[in-house]
Amino acid sequence: MLLEIGPLRLYPDRISLNQGALSVTASVQTHKFEAEVAQVLHLVTHSLYSHKEIFLRELISNASDACDKLRFEALGKPGLLGGEGELRIDVSIDKEARTLTIRDNGIGMTRDEVIANIGTIASSGTRKYLEALSAEKKADANLIGQFGVGFYSAFVVADKVTLTTRKAGEEGSTGVRWESAGTGEYTLESLDVPARGTQVTLHLKADEDEFLQPWQLRSLVARYSDHIGFPIRMPVADSDKGGDGKTTEEWEVVNQASALWTRPKSELTDEEYQNFYKHISHDFNDALAWTHNRVEGNQNFTSLLYVPAKSPFDFFGGGRDDRKGLKLYVKRVFIMDAAEQLLPAYLRFVRGVVDSDDLPLNVSREILQQNRNLEKLKAACAKRVLDLLDKLASGEPEKFATFWKEFGGVFKEGVAEDFANKERIAKLLRFASTQGEGAAQTVSLDDYIGRMKADQDEIYYLTADGYAAAKGSPQLEALKAHGIEVLLLVDRIDEWLSNYLTEYAGKKLRNVAKGDLDLSKFGGTNEEQRKQAEKAAEGVVSRLKELLGERVRDVRVSARLTDSPSVLVLDEHDMSPAMQRLLKQAGHDVPESKPVLEINPANVLVKRLEGESDNSRANDLALLLFEQAQILEGAPLDDPAAYVRRVNQLLVNAG
């Protein structure tokens, strides 16, 4: 009998036979995947991946996480461990049935958790995953890890996957079996499971015989999962004892089964460090760099911290508060998967492990917030990361450039957040410059200071909505003419950053779009020449003030312009237009600050306005000068249609 209710199909009369120690106690339910998830499954199942063996690393990593979680839960509820002995992960094969099984005796899952964790694929990232596959024109194993679908890498080598699980502390009758052929649906059924934990059985495809070979599996465990802190066991073969090669009832541990961070650095290879990074981060890319340290003294702790080479696809989507944090262990016991209190927010891209000897085993997020040793631990971890970035900046500039491209915008938050390290953070900042060839070619503040002119005592910068807008800004014309370098701050965060980064190495930072710009010591217009220019332009300045009225605070002759007709300037302490727009978008009330319009009397448009006898055309010209300056600042026009009409009229009259 078959009942269909929407996407759910029920088989009340389907009863399975006993299978070993498992017995079915409930009916089978068939659920359909959402369309996008089904599409991902199709790609995973039918595409060729460059490194198929990564499925084993993912499944063992999941099993390790389950054991970690149970060990933590058992701190408060020792009964959860029962009488099963040590936490472990077992890997076994059945050549006749062509199955590979990975079993752990960790935390296990309830029915609802199976649906939430296994029945869906990284729902927030599914569409991005598909877009990435389309862009790459091929499926690649790296994308599996990047988009959080590691469990489904099993379908690279299996045409069916069966998962059986029971939550620790629950009755045996609450067990669940999940099964899918990697098509458009999966089945769920309740059954008796005598032991806690999760068992994943892969029904291997016809051409995947290599994963039925014990020696191959041992090799993959040694390569990818040797660092796992729990024993990974495999059955001992008779051939090891002179027999015919059949597996026995004995099990042997095939990994180190010790926490990697507790081992001496001299014993660890780069490959082991990279494999451990991939285990804790679920990233399929290698880490960019790492730092491994043991601290003993007033505080005793070990830290192993990694800087990723690439930001996760959703890294910038969740905001400052949606960060993963570090894995926290206390005396090798897993405590917390995402302890964000161990690093300041501007370093939230860092992945890794901190193992403390001083925190209590029953530590919680609330206790962490109140712990007096935490600030010292947090400061020590931040120092280690900054040391690592210093090392990259000075010794491996290409790697540092990769870091900056991926995480520079987040790192800039540290200028305001970490006052104790403000100078160190500022030293690591990178900006585009008028001496660079593009937005990707950046300079440090030290580079800039090293190229400053002899009489220059300020670091000049300009903020803008993008590199092209900054590079072509009329604010830079006079500075360029005198060979003065200007930093181009073009990231969205830079407007905010400039309020906190006001000085570096004894040099003040000066926004060239604010206040009066005196370039006389570099050969620019001196005070006497300026007064003469202002006197000569008194007529056009007066007329512009009258025509523009309340739109501007003042009109004056510019020392900034050499070619352009006009530019908008703010007072030293005024909020920039870009910052005003950001705050308004965030729903804040922002007081209106009127700009100063600076003009270039030598420009043909200004001269035309000066000699224009028709008041209507003069008014159009005045508004054009003001609105063009607004556009160059990235500000929206109040009446774009009127602006277009004025431009068109000017073109007609010019003809």
N, C-alpha and C positions, 0 to 999 in steps of 0.2 A: 504494500500500500504506500502511495506517495501523496503527501500533502504539500502544496506550494502556497507560501504566504510571502508575497513580494519577492525579495531576493533570497529568502530562506526556504530551504526544502527539508522536510522532516520525513524520517523513515521509522515510524514507531514500531514496526514489526521486524526491524533488522537487528538480529542478535549475533554477536561474534562468539566463536568458541574460545575456551580458555587458551591463553598463550603463556606458558610457563607459570609464573606466579601472578600473572595479571588476569583478571576476569572482568567482563563487561557488565555494568550494572545499569546502563541507560542507553537511550537511542542515539542514533547518529544525526547530526545536523549539518547541512551543507550550506556554507555562506559564499556568496559571490564577492570577489574583490571589486573595488571601485575601478572604473574604466582605466584611469591613469596607472593604478597599481598593477592591473593586469597587463598593461602595455610594458611596464618595467619588467615584470616577470617574464614576459615573452622574450624581451631582449636578453635578459640574463640567461634564460634557458637555451636560447638558440644562437647566441653569439660566441665567437671564439675569443678567449681571453689569453693575454700573453703569459700570465703566471697563474695557472689554474690551481696550483697547490695552496694558494692563499686561503681557500675555504677552511682548511684545517686550523690555521692560525686563528681565524675569526671564531670558530666554534669553541676552540680551547680557551680563547680569551673570554668568551661569554661564560664558559663554565667556571673559570677562575673568578670572575666577578661575582657569580652566584655563591661561591664558597666564601669569598670575602664578606659578602653581605650577611651570610649566616653567622660567621664568626663574630661579627659586630652585634647582631641581634641577640646572640647567646650570652653576651656580657650581662644583659639584664634578665634574660630568660634561659638559664643553663639547661633547662629541660629540653630545649629545641634540639640539642645535639644528640639526645637519646643515647643508644648504646652502639652506634655505628662506628665508633672509633674515629680515626683521623679523617679530616676532610681531604678529598682526593678527586682525581679525574682519571677515568678509565677509557682507553681506546682499544677497540677490538674489531676483528673482521670475521666474516662468515663467507668463505670462498664459494660454498655451494649456493648459498642464497644471494651471493654478490652484494653483501651489505657491509657498510662501515658504520660503527656505532661509537659515539662519544657520550659518556655518562659522567655526571657529577653528583655528589651527595650534598649539594649546597642548599640554598634557600628554597628553590622550587618556585612554582607559580600556581595561583588560583586560576579558575576558568576565566574570570574577568581580566586577569593580567595576561593570560595567553592571548585573548582577543586584542588587548591593547598593545602588547609588545610584539607579538608574532603575526597576528592577523592583519597588520597594516605595515606599510613600508614608509618610514620617515615622512609621514603625510605632509609636513610643512615643506619638504624639499623635493617631493616627487616631480612636480612640474619642472623645477630647475634641473633635476637629474635628466629628464627627458630632453630638455633644451641643450644641456651639455653634450649628451650623446649625439644629438643632431648636429651640433657645431663641430664635434670631433669626427663625424662621419663613421664612427666605429665605436663599439663598446670596449671599454678598457677597465681592467680590474681596479685601477686607481680610483675610478669614479664610484665604485661600490663603497669604499670606505669614506670617501668625501661626503657622500650623501646619506650615510647612516643606514645602509641596507646590507650590512655585513652578513647577517644570518642567511640572507638569500644568495650569497655566493655559493652555498651548498648546491644550488641548481646548476652551477657550471659543470659539475661532474655527476650529478644525480638526476634521474628522471622522476623520482618520487622521494619525498622527505617525510619521515614520521617522527613526531615529537611527543614523548610521554612525560608527564610531570606531576608532582604532588608537592604542595606547599609544606614547609617544615611546621610542625605543630598542629597540622590539620589531620582529620581522620583519613584513613586509607581510601574510603569511598569517595573522597573529593578529588581523586585523581582525574586527569584530563589527557585525552589523546588528540593531537592536532595532526592533520595529514594533508598534503597537497602534492599534486603532480606538476606544479609550476605553471598551470594553465590559468583559468579564470576564476577558480574557486578553491576552497579548502573545506575539510570536514572537521567537526568537533564531536567528541563523544566522551561521556563520563565513564569511569571505570575504577575498579579497585586497584590501587598501587600500594604495595606494602611498605615501600621505603620512600623517604623524602628525596627530593632532587629532580634532575631533568636528564632525560635520555633522548639523544637525537640520532636517528638511524637514517643513513643515506642509502637508497637503493641505486647503486651505481649504473651509469650508462654502459652500453656494450663495449665501448672503446676506452674504458677507464680502468683497465686491469692493473695498472701500476699502483693504484691505491688499495689493492688487495694484497700487496706484498708487504709483510711486516718490516723488512729492512728499509723499504722506502718510507714508511710511516715513521720509523725511528729516526731516520735521517731528517725528515721534515720537522719533527718535534725538536730535535737538537738544533736545527737552524733557526726556527721561528719562535719556539716556546720554551727554550731551555731556562729562561729567566723566571718562569712562572713560580710563585712561591709555594705551590702545593704539589705533591707528588703526582706526576703523570705516569700511569701504569699501563703496561701492555702484557698480554699473556706470554709466558715463557714457552718457546717451541721445543719439541723433543729433540730437534737437531742440535740444540745447544747442549744436550746431554747424550748425544750419540744416537738419537732415535731417528724416526722417519720424517720429521719436520712438522708433525701435527702439533697444534697448541695443547697445552696442559692446563690443569686447574691452578697452576702457580702464576703469580703476577710479579713483574719486576718494574722498578722505577726507572724511567728512561730520560729523566731530566735532572738538573741540579737540585731542584726542589728547595731552593733557598732564595730569599729576596735579593734581587740583583744589587740594590743600593747598599746592602750590608757587606758586599764583597769588596776587597781592595781594588782600587782603580788599576793597579798594575796587572791585575789578573783579567781585566775586561778588555774586549776588543771593540772597535768601532761598530762592527756588525751587531754585537750583543747590545750595545747602547741603542742603536737604531731600532732593533727589534723590540726592545723594551718600550721605547717611545711609541711605536706603533700599537703596542698592546694597551698602554694607558690612555692614548689619545684617540684610538680608532681612526688614525690617519694613515693612508697608504703611501703618502710621500715621506721621504726621509726628513728628519729634523734638520734645521739649518745649523744649529750649534747647541751645546749643552755644557753644564757645569755641575760637577759632582763633588760634594764637600762633606766632611765630618767635623763638627765643631764640639769641642769639649772645654769645660770651664764652668762659668756660672750657669750656663745652659748647655745641655748635651742634646744634640740632634744631628741628623743626617739629611741632606737635601740633594736631590737630583732634579735639576730644572732644565727644561728644554725651550728653545725658541723655534717655533715651527717655520718651515720654509714658505708656507702658503696659508693664508687665512681661510677658515671654513666658509662655505658659501653663505651661511646665515650669520656670520660673525658681527656684521654691522646692522643686522635687522632687529636685534633684541634690545639695543641700548646698553647703557653702562651697567644696569642692574642685572642683565641677563648674561652673566659670565660663568664659566665652568669652574674656575678655581683649581686648587691643587688637591691631590689625593693625600689625606692625612692619615698617618699611622702613629700609634703610640706603642712603643716597644714591640714593633713588628706586627701589631694587631691593627687591622683595617678599621678605621673609625668613620671616615667621611669621604665621600667621593668628590665633593666640590666645595672645599673649604676656602671660600673667597676671602676670609679674614687673614689668610696667610700672605697675601700680597696686596699692595695698593691697586686701586682700580685701573690705573693707567698701564699696569703690567698684566692685565687680565688675559692677554694672548698667551702667556707663559703656561706650559703644561709641565707636570712633574709630580714628584713625591716629596713629602716632608715626614720624617719619622722622628718623633720627639720622645725623649726619655723622661721628661719633666711634667707633661700634661697628664691628668687623671684618665684612667681607662674609660670612665663613664662620661667623658667630655661630650658636650652637645654644642649646637650653634649658640645657644644662650650662654652656656658656660664659657665658650670661647670669647664672646663679647665682653665678659667680665674678668677674664684671666689677665693678671698683671704681667705675666711673662710673654703674652701674645705680641705686644708691641715690639719687644726686643726681637722676637722670632720673625715678625713681619719685616722689621728694619734689616735684619740680617739677610733674609731672602732677597729683599729689594737690592741690597748692596751686591749680592752675588750676581744678580741679573745685570746690574749696571756695569760691574766688572767685566762680565762676558761681552756686553755690547761695546765697551771701551776697547777690548781686545780685538773685536771684529773691525771696529772703525779704524784702528791703527795698523792692524796686521793683515786683515782680509777685507779690503774695501768693497770687493764685488759681492761678498756675502752680506756686508752691512747695507749695501745698496738694495739688495733683495729684501732684507728686513725692513728698510725704510719704506719701500714701495708698498709692502703689505700692511705694516703696522705703524707707520710714522704718524698718521693722524691720531691714533689712540695714544701713542707715546707722548705727544705734545701736551696732553692733559696733566702730565706730571709737573709741569712748570708751576701750576697753581696748586696741585694736590700735595706735592712732596716738598715742602719748604726746605727741609734739611738737605735734600739732594738737588736743589734748584740749579745750582751752578753746574753740577755734573750733567744734569739732564739737558741744560741749555747748550753745553759743549757738544752734545750728540745730535742736536737739531740740525736739520738740513733744509735749505730753501733754494728755490730757483733764483736766478740773478740776471741782471741785464747783461752780464758778461758771458752767460751761458748760451748754448745753442738750442735749448728746448727745455720743456718742463721737467724732463727726466734728468737733466744735468744739474745737480744741486751742489751747493757749497755750504760749508760750516761757518759759524760766526768767527771762528779763528782764521779760516781762509780769508774771509772778508776783511778782518782787521789787518791781516798781513799785507793786503793790497791797498789799504787806505792811503789817500794823499797825505803829504807831509803836514799840512795844516788842518787836516780833518779830525775832528774830535767827536763826531757822532756817527752812528750806524744808520744809514738811510734805508727806509723800506716803504713799500706801497702795498696795500691790501686791495684785492679785486676778486671778482667772482670766477675768474679763470685765467689761465696763463696768457691767452691771446689778448684778453682785455687789459691785463696788466702790462704786457710788453708794448702794446700800442697806445697806452694812456698818454694824453698830452701833459699830464703831471710830470713826466720824465724828460720833456724836451730839453729844458735848460741844463738839467743834470747830465744828460747824455752829451750835450754840446761841450761840456767842460770835463768830460771823461770821468765822471763820478759814478761809481757802481751803486746800484740800488737793489736790495733784496726784494723779490716778488713773492708776497705771501698770498697764495691763491687757493689754499684749502679752506673749506667751509669753517673749520675751527679757528683759523688764523685771526679772524676779527676778535674773537674771544681771547685768544692767546696774547695778542698785542696789549691787552689791558694789564697782563701780569708780567710779561717780559719787557720791562722798561729799561733795563740796564744789563750789560754783560762786560766783564773784565774791565770795569771802570769807564766804559763807553755807554752813553745814553743812546737808546734807540729812538729814531725820529721818523714819524710818519710824514712823508713829503706832501701829502694831500691836506695837511692841517697847518694852520697858522701862517705866519709870514716866513717866506723862504729867502734867506740872505746868502747869496752866492758870491758876494763881492770879493772875499778872500781867495776865491778860485778863478778870479778874472771876470766875474759877472758884473752887472750894473752896480755902481757904487751909489751912495746916498745922494750925492749931488746930481748924478745922471738920472736917478730915479725921480727926483723932484722935478727935474726938467721934463721928463716923460709924462709925469702926472699933470703938470701944468699945460702941456701941449694937448693932452687928451681930456681936459676939463669939460669941453663941450659935449663929447660923445658919452662920457661917464655920467654927466648930469642928465642927459636925455634918456639913457638907459634906466637910471634910477626912477625917473618919472614914468617911463613906459611899463616897467616891470613892477613897480609899486611894492606891495606886501609879499611878493613872491621871494624876494631876496632881502637879506639883512643889509648888504652894502654892495657897491660896484666899485672896482678899483683896477688900476693898471697892474698887469701880472709880471712877476720876475721869473715865472715858471715856463712861459710859452715862448717858442721861437717860430712856430709855423701855424698852429691851430688858432682859431679865432677866440675861443673862450673855454673856461674850465670852472668848475665849482670847487670851492675851498671851505673847510670848516675851521672853527676856532680850535685851539689846542685840546680842549677838554670836551668838545662836542662828540656825541655819538655818531659814528659813521652811518651813512645811508644803508649799507649792507647789514649792519648790526640792528638798525631800526627795523628792517624788513624781517630779519630772523625773529626778533622779539614779537613783532606783530603776528607773524605766522604761528607763534607759540601761544597766542591769545593774550599777550601782555599789552597794557596801555602804555604807549610810548609818547612822551611829550614831543611836540613838533619843534624841530630846530631848523631855523632858516639858514641857508648857505650864503656865502659871499660869492658873487660872480666876478671872476677876474677875466680881463679881456686883453687881447693883443692888438694895440692900436694900428700896427703895421699890416694887419690882415685885411684882405680885400673886402670881406663882408662887413667888418667894422667900419672901414672907410666908406663903404656904400651907405651904411646907416647914418654916418656922420653927415653925408651930403644929401640925404634923402629929404625932399621937401614935402612929399605926400605923407600925411600922418598915418593913414591906413597901412601903407607899405612899410613905413618906419616901425609901426607896431608889430607887423608880421616879422620883420627882420629881428627885432628885439626878442620876440618870443622864440624865433629859430635859434638864436645864439644861446638862450637859456635852455631850451629843450634839447639841443644837441649836446650841451654839457651834461644834462640829466642822463641822456642815453649812454654817454661815455662812462658815467658812474654806475651804470647798470640799473638805474631807477626806472620804474614804469611811468609812462606819461599819463597825465590826467585825461587827455583827449587825443588819442592817436590819430583819429580821423582828421581833426583840425590841423594837426602837425603835417600830415600828408598833403592836405589842401594847400597849406602855406608853402611847402617845398615845391609842389607842382606849379603854383602861381609864380614863384621865384624863377623857376626854369622857363616858364612861358615869357615872363618879362625880360629875361636875359636873352631870349631869342629874338 
